[in-house]
Amino acid sequence: MVKESKKKAKSGKIEELEIEIESNELEDLNNSEKELLREMSREMKNVLAKSAILEKTNLDEIETFARFAIQGAIKVFDFIMLKTS
């Protein structure tokens, strides 16, 4: 169950949304919580997938780490979307 929700908006556009979900287990989420989590994961995956570092060649050590982290996060979002479907 969504325990608490707060949003900050200016000129009608939400700039920050804070949602506290009561459970840490995907199996305990209700359908609306799963849908919310799935949509947030889809949006975050889309943002990460557009990262220029994924296309860049000749990476230095920090860029290599950043690419690894982004690819790992994309896999996590894929898993969340699969488990909340």
Stockholm file with secondary structure:
# STOCKHOLM 1.0

chainA/1-85         MVKESKKKAKSGKIEELEIEIESNELEDLNNSEKELLREMSREMKNVLAKSAILEKTNLDEIETFARFAIQGAIKVFDFIMLKTS
#=GR chainA/1-85 SS CEEEEEEEEETTEEEEEEEEESCSCGGGCCHHHHHHHHHHHHHHHHHHHTCGGGTCCSCCHHHHHHHHHHHHHHHHHHHHHHHTC
#=GC SS_cons        CEEEEEEEEETTEEEEEEEEESCSCGGGCCHHHHHHHHHHHHHHHHHHHTCGGGTCCSCCHHHHHHHHHHHHHHHHHHHHHHHTC
//
